[in-house]
Amino acid sequence: MAHDHDAHELEDHDRGLSHDLPTLLSRRRALALFGGAGLAAALAGCGVTGGDDATGSTATGNGAGAAPAASSASGDSSGSGIPEETAGPYPGDGSNGVNVLTESGIVRSDITRSFGSASGVATGVPLTVKLKVLDTGNGSAGLKGAAVYLWHCDIDGRYSLYSEGVTEENYLRGVQETGSDGSVTFTSIYPAAYSGRWPHIHFEVYPSLDAATTASGKLRTSQLALPEATCKQVYATDGYSQSLQNLAQTSLQTDMVFSDGYSLQLAKLTGSVTDGFTATLNVPV
C-alpha cells in the first residue's frame, strides 16, 4: 500500500515516543505547561519542529518526583468534554497518508481481523471496548447517531497500515455508529505497551456515520488509558514480555499525553486474562 511518508521515518515505527510525537503535546497542554513566551523554546528543547516527524527522548522512571494527576477516577462525565489529544503519526484517517475511513469494510465491531484484500489477524488477550458518547450540550445525554473511529497497536506495538511488517494490514481499526444511548462496542485485543508511552487506545468522534466514513466534521480526538493493574496481568502472559519491561519505564504521571490529568480518560476494566477483559469509558463531547 502506498503512503505519503518518508520511508526512513517508518523504520522507527514502533519504538520510543515517535508513535505519538507529531505534536508531542496538544496545544492545550503546551500552553498550560509552558505559557506563550516559553512555548517555542520548550518545544524546541523536546526536538519538535513544524512537521510530523518530531522526535524526543523516551520517558523513564516510575513517576518519582512527578506531580500527581488530578484524579484516577474513570468514566466521570462531569459536564466537561474529554480532553483533545494528538492522533499520533499513524491515524489512518487521511491526515497523515492513507485514509482507511473511506474504505468499504471499515464499519465493523470486530476489529481483530483485517478486511478487504488483507487477511491478517491480531492475536492477544481479548479486549472488548465499550464507549458511551455523551452530549455535553444536552445535559450529557447519550449522543445517538454519532460515530466513533477507534484504533490501537497490536501485541508487538505495531500499527497497521504504517509499521514495518503490517503496512498491508488494516486490523485493529474500525468505525461504529452510536446507539440510542450513545454507546458503541468494539471487539479487539489488549494493546502492547511500547517504549515511552503508557498503554492506550486512540479514538475520534464524528457527528454521524457518514461524516466518519468521509473523514469530515470530526468532533473530538482523544485517547483512552488502560489501568496499571490490568496491564500487569496481561503483560505477564505469553507474547507481551516486552510490554512488561516497557510498562516499568513510564507511568500515567510521566506519560506525555496523560501527565496533566487522566480522570476522564482512564477506563474501567473488568474480566480476566482467561475470559478476556472489558474496558468501559464515558466520552463527553
RAZI-V450698 format. One record per pair of residues at least 6 apart in sequence whose ideal C-beta (glycine too) atoms are under 7 Angstrom apart, sorted by the first residue. I is the first residue (numbers start at 0). J is the second residue. Records with the same first field share a line. If there is no record, write none. Layout:
I=J, J
This chain:
0=97, 160, 166, 167
2=96, 97
3=96
4=96
8=52
9=161, 163
10=163
11=17
12=157, 158, 161, 162, 163
13=155, 156, 157, 162, 193
14=193, 194
15=57, 194, 195
16=55, 57, 195, 196, 255
17=54
18=87, 88, 89, 193, 196
19=85, 87, 196, 256
20=53, 54, 55
21=51, 53, 85, 87, 88
22=85
23=42, 45, 47, 53, 55, 255
24=255
25=83, 84, 85
27=82, 83
28=259
29=38, 42
30=38
31=259
33=41
45=55
46=53, 54, 55
47=53
51=88, 95
57=194, 195
58=195, 248, 249, 253, 254, 255
59=248
60=253
61=247, 250
62=250, 252, 253
65=252, 253, 258
67=252
68=251, 252, 257, 260, 261, 262
69=260, 262
70=262
71=262, 265
72=262
73=265, 266, 267, 280
74=267, 279, 280, 281
75=262, 263
76=133, 139, 281, 283
78=135, 139
79=135, 283
80=135, 219, 283, 284
81=219, 221, 263, 264, 282, 283, 284
82=221, 263, 264
83=219, 220, 221
84=220, 221, 222, 256
86=92, 94, 201, 203, 220
87=201
88=95
89=158, 160, 161
91=97, 98, 99, 150, 160, 172
92=98, 100, 148, 203, 214
93=100, 214
97=160
98=214
99=105, 160, 169, 172
100=148, 174, 211, 212, 214
101=212, 213, 214
102=115
104=114, 115
105=172, 173, 174, 212
106=174, 208, 212
107=114, 173
108=173, 175, 184, 185, 186
109=186
110=170, 171, 172, 173, 185, 186, 187
111=120, 121, 170, 186, 187, 188
112=120, 170
113=119, 168, 169, 170
114=169
115=169
117=167, 168, 169
119=165, 168, 170
120=170
121=153, 170, 171, 188
122=154, 188
123=154, 188, 189, 238
124=188, 189, 233, 236, 272, 275, 276
125=188, 275
126=187, 188, 189, 275, 276, 278
127=184, 186, 275, 277
128=149, 185, 187, 200, 278
129=182, 184, 277, 278, 279
130=147, 183, 202, 280, 282
131=141, 180, 181, 182, 281, 282
132=141, 142, 145, 147, 177, 181, 204, 282, 284
133=139, 140, 141, 142, 181, 281, 282, 283, 284
134=140, 142
135=283, 284
139=283
141=179, 180, 181, 182
142=177, 181, 284
143=177, 178, 179, 181
144=176, 177, 207
145=177, 181, 204, 205, 206, 207
146=174, 175, 176, 177, 205, 207, 208, 210, 211
147=174, 175, 177, 183, 202, 204
148=174, 202, 203, 205, 211
149=173, 185, 200, 202
150=171, 172, 201
151=171, 190, 200, 201
152=158, 190, 191, 193
153=171, 191
154=188, 191, 238, 239
155=191
156=191, 193
157=164, 165
159=165, 168, 169, 170, 171, 172
160=166, 169
171=187
173=185
174=211, 212
175=183, 184, 185
176=208
177=183
189=233, 276
190=198, 200
191=239, 242
192=198, 230, 234, 242, 245, 246
193=245
194=245, 248
195=249
196=249, 254
197=224, 249, 250, 251, 254, 257
198=225, 230
199=222, 223, 224, 225
200=222, 223
201=222
202=221, 223
203=217, 220
204=218, 219, 282, 284
205=211, 216, 217, 218
206=216, 218
210=216
218=284
219=284
221=264
222=256, 264
223=264, 266, 278, 280
224=251, 257, 261, 264, 265, 266
225=266, 278
226=265, 268
229=268, 276
230=246
232=272
233=239, 272
234=242, 243, 246
235=243
236=272
251=257, 261
252=258
257=264
266=278, 279, 280
267=279
268=276, 278
269=276, 277
270=276, 277
